[in-house]
Amino acid sequence: MYGPGDFNFTGGAHAKAMNMCAYDEHDLETDPVEQALFNDFQNATLSPTVVEHFLGMCWAKIVFNSVLNTLCTMYQIRFGEFAEHPAAPVLTERLVDEAYGAAEHAGVTLLGTRESEVETIMHTASIAHPLHYPSMYQDLTRCRPTEVDYINGYIAQTGREHGYICPLHEFVTQEVHLAEHAFAIHHPEIAQQQALND
């Protein structure tokens, strides 16, 4: 996204997929408003799937973003460039495993398995959206604070609160903050403009 109404969608016409779940986890199929939303999303080729666990759905998105958004932002690369690196599957597996451990210790049931989440991430990076830069990258390159504290930082905090330490998520949270700092050093004109906008 370059600005309001100015964006470049980098995936194919049917590359999007999304989950839906009522906040109170009631059955969407018996709710005419939510069924209409489902149909609208389907007609928009967003490939909606109705899931049963709201918190598990939210965590699935956080776990996904904790890999691709964070690592691609830190190194200022596209999803596909990440997927091309030989260590990408191992990095993905380790971050996903640690995130699942935090969720499990917190009593959260995720939508899929560790293995299915790794497959989803690698498929998205290499096939569905290889040209995509994450929104976190867009914040970094405009010298705005990123949402890393609400993704990797949240995973690490949840783990700590339930007696499970997440050293990888703690580390990459601080690494992204270092990347924010470094980008501002190397691009003072952008940092100054952002300071004026704040």
QUISULWO-V108162 format. One record per pair of residues at least 6 apart in sequence whose ideal C-beta (glycine too) atoms are under 7 Angstrom apart, sorted by sequence separation. I is the first residue (numbers start at 1). J is the second residue. If there is no record, write none. Layout:
[[I J] [I J]]
//
This chain:
[[1 7] [22 28] [28 34] [29 35] [42 48] [51 57] [72 78] [82 88] [139 145] [140 146] [159 165] [28 35] [41 48] [72 79] [103 110] [139 146] [159 166] [184 191] [20 28] [28 38] [38 48] [72 82] [100 110] [136 146] [156 166] [68 79] [71 82] [136 147] [155 166] [22 34] [38 50] [136 148] [156 169] [68 82] [100 114] [155 169] [156 170] [97 114] [152 169] [156 173] [20 38] [96 114] [71 91] [152 172] [153 173] [96 117] [152 173] [28 50] [96 118] [18 41] [149 173] [67 92] [93 118] [148 173] [92 118] [25 52] [18 46] [20 48] [25 53] [67 95] [148 176] [16 45] [18 47] [21 50] [25 54] [66 95] [67 96] [89 118] [92 121] [148 177] [16 46] [17 47] [18 48] [19 49] [20 50] [21 51] [92 122] [146 176] [14 45] [16 47] [21 52] [23 54] [13 45] [19 51] [21 53] [14 47] [21 54] [63 96] [66 99] [89 122] [88 122] [146 180] [21 57] [63 99] [19 57] [83 122] [140 179] [140 180] [143 183] [19 60] [143 184] [83 125] [141 183] [82 125] [83 126] [140 183] [59 103] [143 187] [79 124] [80 125] [79 125] [80 126] [83 130] [143 190] [142 190] [143 191] [59 108] [60 110] [79 129] [80 130] [144 194] [59 110] [60 111] [79 130] [80 131] [143 194] [56 108] [78 130] [106 158] [142 194] [55 108] [56 109] [68 121] [78 131] [79 132] [102 155] [56 110] [57 111] [63 117] [67 121] [78 132] [105 159] [56 111] [78 133] [53 109] [64 120] [68 124] [99 155] [102 158] [106 162] [64 121] [68 125] [102 159] [105 162] [101 159] [105 163] [105 164] [51 111] [72 133] [73 134] [76 137] [72 134] [102 164] [73 136] [101 164] [73 137] [102 166] [69 134] [72 137] [68 134] [70 136] [69 136] [73 140] [98 166] [98 168] [99 169] [98 169] [73 146] [95 168] [94 168] [95 169] [70 148] [70 151] [69 151] [70 152] [66 151] [65 151] [66 152] [62 151] [66 155] [19 111] [62 154] [62 155] [74 175] [70 172] [74 176] [66 169] [73 176] [74 179] [70 176] [73 179] [15 128] [15 129] [11 128] [11 129] [10 129] [10 131] [10 132] [1 138]]
//
